[in-house]
Amino acid sequence: MTFNAPNHDDLFMLLQKVKQNRPEINQEDLTRFLIGLKMFGEVVLENRDNEFFNQFSPLVKEMMMTLKGKKS
C-alpha cells in the first residue's frame, strides 16, 4: 500500500515533545498512536467542510491537547 500523507507539523519534533510530556506511556505505543492520530487529524482538517469528517474535529483537537500536556 502506498499513499501520500502530508502533514502541517514536524512529526519528529512533535513526537519528541509528546514523549517528554507523557513518559508514563510506552514509547512505542505512543509513537504509533501519535502518528496514527496525526494522519487521521490531517484528513479531518483537509476535509473540514465535509460533514462526516467535521464531526471528528473537536475530538481530534482534544486528544492532541491531552498528548501535548495542555490537558490531563
N, C-alpha and C positions, 0 to 999 in steps of 0.2 A: 504494500500500500504506500503510495506516495501522494503527498499533498503539501500545499504551501500553507505555512502557519505564521504570518506576520504578527508582530506584537509591538505595541507602543512603548513597552518598558524594556529596560535592560534586564533580562531574566536572571543573568548570573549575579548582578548586583542585588536585585530584589531577593533572590534566594539566600544570599549571604546575610542580608538584613533579617529576613524571617528566621533563619537558623539561629541568629543571635537572640532574637526576641522569644523564640519558642524552643529552648534547649530541652524541655521535658518531652518533646515529641521525637520519636525515632527519626533520624536524619534521612534515611532512605524513604520512609513513608512520607515525610514532609516534602521532600523533593518531588516525588511522584504526584502528591496531592496538589502542590503549588503549580506545577507545570500543567496538570490537567485543568485546574481552575482557571489559570491564565488563558489557556487555549479556549475553554468554554466561554470565559468572560469576554474575550476578544470577539467571538462570534456574536454574542449578545450585544456588545457595543456597536459592531458594524451593522447590525440588523435592528437597531433600536426603534425603527419605525414599523417593524413587524410585530403585531400584537402577540404572537406566540413567544418570540424571544424577549420582548419587552417585559413580560411578566416575571422574568428571572432577574432583571436588573437590580432590584433592591436587595435580593438575597446575595447576589454576587458581590455587591458593594459591601454588605455587612460581613461576609466571610473574609474579604480582603482586609477590612479594617481590623478584624479579630486576629488574623495572621500577622499583620504588621504591628500588633501590640497596642493598637489605639483603642481597643475594646476587649474586655475579658470574657 
